[in-house]
Amino acid sequence: MDVMKWVTQSQASRLLHNKFVVVLGDSIQRSVYKDLVLLLQKDAYLSQSQLRNKGEMSFEQDALVEGGQLETMHNGTGYREVRQYRSDHHLLRFYFITRIYSCYMESILADLENSLKPDVLILNSCLWDVSRYSRNWAPDYRENLQKLFSHLKRVLHPECLVLWNMTMPLGKRIVGGFLVPEIQDLASMLRHDVIEANFFSATLADAYGLDVLDLHFHFRFLLQHRVRDGVHWNALAHRRISSLLLEHAAQAWGVELHQPGQSTDPGETAGQQLTITVLDTPRLTSLKDPGSQSGSRGVKRHVRAPPSSSSQQTHGPTRHSGYKPHPYRGWSPWQQSSFMHGNNRYAGPIQFFQQNPAPLLFSYAGPWNPYPPAAGLPPARPAPQISSCFPRNRAEDGYVMRRQRQARTPISPYARRKARPGHRS
């Protein structure tokens, strides 16, 4: 997570200036909403208590509009929580949902249609859908996704940015409010169901022209930031989610989120002193209350820039003008992009195999070299002789092996006397 470009408070405030953002989803989406609210006010991170709390009356100057502590707190499918943060130039609202499409979702969409329409809609619903309503969840989930996406097309403004967040990776052992004792036997299979549900939702969202953010892909190797319950994530993970969301929105709107002057180009500043502003981040082992930390101030560090790549080469072999790197160099299957993204790194090796096919096997050159001699390869090694690998007299060999087995088998004194000549049974 160190190579990630973090979005600061000033950048988030300018990007979401006079924007209405709506977040729909479960407890993870609630933490996404909380981190966005906190980021719009200060460069700080969510504390552990802020991540765990739900239904509180106020969080960082927002207000509880419906549900939560205003009603009875429970872990059922009928739990409701509506929150809203409002400032002079920002408006964020959160709806807690337990199913992707229901009567409550229809009421939310009717509210968005008749009142102020959002500029950004961030939504996800998966864990409750695949665990709390039916064990055969796939047909209902696909049908509800189609109903929701078609309804969104009718309700929202055409310029509204709809972001479907794919569900993040689950642990092998999970505990949570949605996992009631009646479905404890499904806990070990939920992480596999989530992958299948992510495929359904991402495919349908792409078919309806919505934007898809593959959080499962981005966090597949960052499992150390998942908390002990196997479902939720810590403050650093949610700050990365906020950065991914804001960077995606900036690209969709054609906004340069990170100024060119902030990037460090070694080719332009070769041999000079660079001043890089790095935000202090809390320790991973102790995420304390951001109010008690002095971690929101910038620290200037002087770093010497590496030499320019365009400078004259003074070591190593000289490269000719037609030098091209090997198609496998620098390619790793673990660095490939998501299946929903356009630039898939698997296309490089595939194109290489299509452009450089293996020679046809018209003349077989031995078992050790499947290519013909015309390919310019070393001569084929001679094939081994079958007669030198197996004994010619198999009956004699079997007799010797049987006698060796008998010699190694322990014999009792009674059996030895019985085997003597003239023994009477």
Buried (B, 14 or more C-beta within 10 A) or exposed (E): BEEBEBBBBEBBBEBBEEBBBBBBBBBBBBBBBBBBBBBBBEBBBBBBEBBEEBBBEEBBEBEBBEBBEBEEEEEEBEBBBBBBBEEEEBBBBBBBBBBBBBEBBEEBBEBBEEEEBBBBBBBBBBBBBBBBBEEEBBEBBBEBBBBBBEBBEEBBEEEBBBBBBBBBBBBEEBEBBBBEEEEEEBBEEBBEBBEEBBBBBBBBBBEBEBBBBBBBBBBEEBEEBBBEBBBBBBBBBBBBBBBBBBBBBBEEBEEEBBEEEEEEEBEEBBEEEEEEEEEEBBEEEEBEBBEEBEBBEEEEEEEEBEEBEEEEEEEEEEEEEEEEEEBEEEBEEEEBEBBBEEEEBEEEEEEEEEEEEEEEEEEEBEEEBBBBEEEEEEEBEEEEEEEEEEEEEEEEEEEEEEEEEEEEEEEEEEEEEEEEEEEEE
